[in-house]
Amino acid sequence: MKYTPDYTIFQTLKNYALRYYFKYNISIKKLESKLIEKSKDSKLSKEVLLNIASLLQENNILDNLVRNLAEKWKSEKFILNKLKLKWFIESEIKEIISTNVNIISISSKIQLQNTIKDLLLKKPFKSIIFSLKQKWYDQNLIQELIDELWEHNQEELILNTIESFKSKWIENNKIIQKILQKWFSYNEFKNFLN
C-alpha cells in the first residue's frame, strides 16, 4: 500500500514546501497557493511560510531563472510570459531583465550565431530563418544576425549550390527547381546560372 503523507501536520507540510520550492523555482505566492491546496488550511500554510521565510530567496531565484532563459536565447517577451506563469510579479521580472540586458544580448548573440552557422551546413538559409522566427527567439537579434550572415554568404551559398548540382550533370531547368526549393528567389541566382 502506498504511503500518503498527512499535510495537516506542520513538519510534513514544511518538508513538502521546501522540496517543492527548490525543485520548481516558483514564486512565494505560487508556493502559498500550493500549500493551501495540499493542507486545506490557510492558517497552517502561512505558519509554514513564516517559518521558512529566511530560506526563501525569491530575488535570487528570479535572477537565476532570467539568466537561464536568456542563455537559451529566449526573447524578453518569452522570459516575461514564462515567469508570469510561475506567479512572479511583472515589475520585478522587468527590473531583473533590464539589469541583465547586456549579458542576455551578448551570450544570446554568440550562441544564436553559432547555431545558424551549424544549421547552414544542413539546411537552406531561408528555411533556417523561417524556423527560428516561428519560435520564441528574439526577433531583433535574429534579424540582425541574418543581415550580417546573409550579406557575406549569399553569393557563396548560391555558387556552391549551383556547382554541386552542375557536378552531378543536372540540366539548368532542374537546377532552377532545386534552388527554388532551397528558398532562394530566382532574382538572387539567375546571374550565376551561366
C-alpha positions as CSV (number, residue, x, y, z in Angstrom):
1,M,0.0,0.0,0.0
2,K,1.3,3.4,-0.9
3,Y,2.1,5.9,1.9
4,T,0.2,9.2,1.7
5,P,1.6,12.0,3.8
6,D,-0.6,13.9,6.1
7,Y,-0.2,17.5,5.1
8,T,-2.1,18.8,8.1
9,I,1.0,18.1,10.2
10,F,3.3,21.1,10.4
11,Q,6.6,19.3,9.8
12,T,5.2,17.3,6.8
13,L,3.9,20.4,5.2
14,K,7.1,22.3,5.9
15,N,9.2,19.5,4.2
16,Y,6.9,19.5,1.2
17,A,7.1,23.3,0.9
18,L,10.9,23.3,0.9
19,R,11.1,20.4,-1.6
20,Y,8.6,22.0,-3.9
21,Y,10.0,25.5,-3.8
22,F,13.6,24.4,-4.6
23,K,12.6,21.8,-7.2
24,Y,10.4,24.0,-9.3
25,N,11.8,27.5,-8.6
26,I,8.5,29.2,-8.1
27,S,7.3,32.4,-6.5
28,I,6.3,32.6,-2.9
29,K,2.7,33.3,-4.0
30,K,2.6,30.1,-6.1
31,L,4.1,28.2,-3.1
32,E,1.4,29.6,-0.8
33,S,-1.4,28.5,-3.1
34,K,0.2,25.0,-3.4
35,L,0.4,24.7,0.4
36,I,-3.2,25.7,0.8
37,E,-4.2,23.2,-1.8
38,K,-2.3,20.4,-0.1
39,S,-3.2,21.1,3.5
40,K,-6.7,22.7,3.0
41,D,-5.7,25.1,5.9
42,S,-4.6,28.6,5.1
43,K,-3.5,29.3,8.7
44,L,-1.2,26.3,8.7
45,S,0.2,27.3,5.3
46,K,1.0,30.8,6.5
47,E,2.7,29.4,9.6
48,V,4.9,27.2,7.4
49,L,5.8,30.1,5.1
50,L,6.7,32.3,8.1
51,N,8.9,29.5,9.5
52,I,10.9,29.0,6.2
53,A,10.9,32.7,5.1
54,S,14.6,33.1,5.8
55,L,15.4,30.2,3.4
56,L,13.2,31.6,0.5
57,Q,15.2,33.9,-1.7
58,E,12.8,34.9,-4.4
59,N,15.1,37.6,-6.0
60,N,18.0,35.2,-6.4
61,I,15.7,32.5,-7.9
62,L,14.2,35.1,-10.2
63,D,17.6,36.3,-11.3
64,N,18.8,32.8,-12.0
65,L,15.7,31.9,-14.0
66,V,16.1,35.0,-16.1
67,R,19.7,34.2,-16.8
68,N,19.0,30.6,-17.6
69,L,16.3,31.5,-20.1
70,A,18.5,34.2,-21.6
71,E,21.3,31.7,-22.1
72,K,18.9,29.7,-24.2
73,W,18.5,32.8,-26.3
74,K,14.8,33.4,-25.5
75,S,13.3,36.8,-26.1
76,E,12.4,39.2,-23.3
77,K,8.7,38.6,-24.1
78,F,9.1,34.8,-23.7
79,I,11.0,35.3,-20.4
80,L,8.3,37.6,-19.1
81,N,5.5,35.3,-20.0
82,K,7.2,32.2,-18.7
83,L,7.9,33.7,-15.3
84,K,4.4,35.2,-15.0
85,L,3.2,31.6,-15.2
86,K,5.2,30.9,-12.1
87,W,3.4,33.8,-10.4
88,F,6.3,36.2,-10.2
89,I,5.5,39.9,-10.2
90,E,5.8,41.5,-13.7
91,S,7.6,44.7,-12.5
92,E,10.2,42.6,-10.7
93,I,10.8,40.4,-13.8
94,K,11.2,43.5,-15.9
95,E,13.6,45.0,-13.4
96,I,15.8,41.9,-13.5
97,I,15.7,41.7,-17.2
98,S,16.8,45.3,-17.5
99,T,19.8,44.8,-15.2
100,N,20.8,41.7,-17.2
101,V,20.2,43.1,-20.7
102,N,23.9,43.2,-21.6
103,I,24.6,39.7,-20.5
104,I,21.5,38.5,-22.2
105,S,22.3,40.1,-25.6
106,I,26.0,39.1,-25.7
107,S,25.5,35.5,-24.8
108,S,22.5,35.0,-26.9
109,K,24.1,36.7,-30.0
110,I,27.1,34.4,-29.9
111,Q,25.0,31.3,-29.3
112,L,22.5,32.1,-32.0
113,Q,25.2,33.0,-34.5
114,N,26.9,29.6,-33.9
115,T,23.6,27.8,-34.2
116,I,22.9,29.5,-37.5
117,K,26.3,28.6,-38.8
118,D,25.9,25.0,-37.8
119,L,22.4,24.8,-39.4
120,L,23.7,26.3,-42.6
121,L,25.6,23.1,-43.3
122,K,22.3,21.1,-43.1
123,K,19.5,23.4,-44.2
124,P,18.9,26.2,-46.6
125,F,19.4,29.6,-45.2
126,K,15.9,30.9,-45.6
127,S,14.4,27.8,-44.0
128,I,16.6,28.4,-41.0
129,I,15.3,32.0,-40.8
130,F,11.7,30.8,-41.1
131,S,12.1,28.1,-38.4
132,L,13.8,30.5,-36.0
133,K,11.2,33.2,-36.4
134,Q,8.5,30.7,-35.6
135,K,10.0,30.0,-32.2
136,W,10.2,32.4,-29.2
137,Y,13.6,33.6,-30.1
138,D,14.4,37.3,-30.0
139,Q,13.2,38.6,-33.4
140,N,15.5,41.7,-33.5
141,L,18.6,39.6,-32.7
142,I,17.7,37.1,-35.4
143,Q,17.2,39.8,-38.0
144,E,20.5,41.5,-37.1
145,L,22.4,38.2,-37.4
146,I,20.6,37.2,-40.6
147,D,21.5,40.5,-42.2
148,E,25.2,40.1,-41.3
149,L,25.5,36.5,-42.4
150,W,23.3,36.8,-45.5
151,E,25.2,39.7,-47.0
152,H,28.5,37.9,-46.6
153,N,27.4,34.4,-47.6
154,Q,24.6,34.8,-50.1
155,E,26.7,34.6,-53.3
156,E,28.9,31.9,-51.9
157,L,25.9,29.8,-50.9
158,I,24.3,30.2,-54.3
159,L,27.5,29.4,-56.2
160,N,28.2,26.3,-54.1
161,T,24.7,25.1,-54.6
162,I,24.8,25.6,-58.3
163,E,28.2,24.0,-58.6
164,S,27.1,20.9,-56.6
165,F,24.2,20.4,-59.0
166,K,26.3,21.0,-62.1
167,S,28.8,18.5,-60.9
168,K,26.0,15.9,-60.9
169,W,25.2,16.7,-64.6
170,I,21.8,18.1,-63.8
171,E,20.3,20.3,-66.5
172,N,19.5,24.0,-65.9
173,N,15.7,23.6,-65.6
174,K,16.2,21.0,-62.8
175,I,18.9,23.2,-61.1
176,I,16.4,26.1,-61.1
177,Q,13.8,23.9,-59.5
178,K,16.1,22.6,-56.8
179,I,17.5,26.1,-56.0
180,L,14.0,27.4,-55.7
181,Q,13.2,24.5,-53.3
182,K,16.1,25.7,-51.2
183,W,14.2,29.0,-50.7
184,F,16.3,31.2,-53.0
185,S,14.4,33.6,-55.2
186,Y,15.0,33.5,-59.0
187,N,16.4,37.1,-59.0
188,E,19.1,36.1,-56.4
189,F,20.6,33.3,-58.5
190,K,19.7,33.9,-62.2
191,N,23.1,35.6,-62.9
192,F,25.0,32.6,-61.6
193,L,23.5,30.0,-63.9
194,N,25.7,30.7,-66.9
